[in-house]
């Protein structure tokens, strides 16, 4: 089970605004492009988005379904990766002073991804989460900067990645 966290120097509401817009999924999830709503009203439970994943010359269309949503604080997703199976991705937002601590917890649910899950796969997921949280921070800090949220300019201007592992 891969767990990673990052302090994003914006309010939890700003982070939630980005997560709650299914059309912005490809902005913060590495390897995805062209996300758009598929079913329901994202991020309500049962709603889904579709997006393209590019692996070299191959292009795969995948779907992510919301399995649990507590508005403003918890978003649990099931990413369906075709023949590779599915994965549970839980995103938790915690107020940390005036900022937001984002915790991502991912593990395979079904298919070969679960059977082949090992320390090497865990390391790859950790690298992916690091990139994902970096991208999410960049998107959220840009969003906050446009709205002149306190702390957003200072965070966006450091150029230093923040984050950690749990």
Buried (B, 14 or more C-beta within 10 A) or exposed (E): EBBBBBBBBBBBBBBBBBBBBBEBBBBBBBBBEBBEBBEBEBBEEEBBBBBBBEEEEEEBEBBBBBBEBEEBEBBBBBBBBEEBBBBBBBBBBEEBEEBBBBBBBBBBBBBEBBEEBEEEBEEEBBEBBBBBBBBBBBBBBBBBBEEEBEBBEEBBEEEEEBBEEE
